[in-house]
């Protein structure tokens, strides 16, 4: 041991993300972790959500609703949801 810091146990500054973190583009340069997408469920049915990258929406097939994603933040409020277009 040389007594020099190894970097282990160091907490990154607030607002920074480790370079090795998986990222998924959402809005411009805003991103969301794909693992977060796996955890999100429809607030009404508790069913899975599909992500439409082009429309920047999370879709509940069971509820037939689309939830917006704004600045990388999923808005999972029933009042903000729009019907799925056939």
PyMOL commands that set and color helices and strands:
alter all, ss='L'
color gray80, all
select helices_A, chain A and resi 34-39+78-80
alter helices_A, ss='H'
color red, helices_A
select strands_A, chain A and resi 24-27+30-32+50-52+57-60+65-70+73-74+82-83
alter strands_A, ss='S'
color yellow, strands_A
deselect
rebuild
show_as cartoon
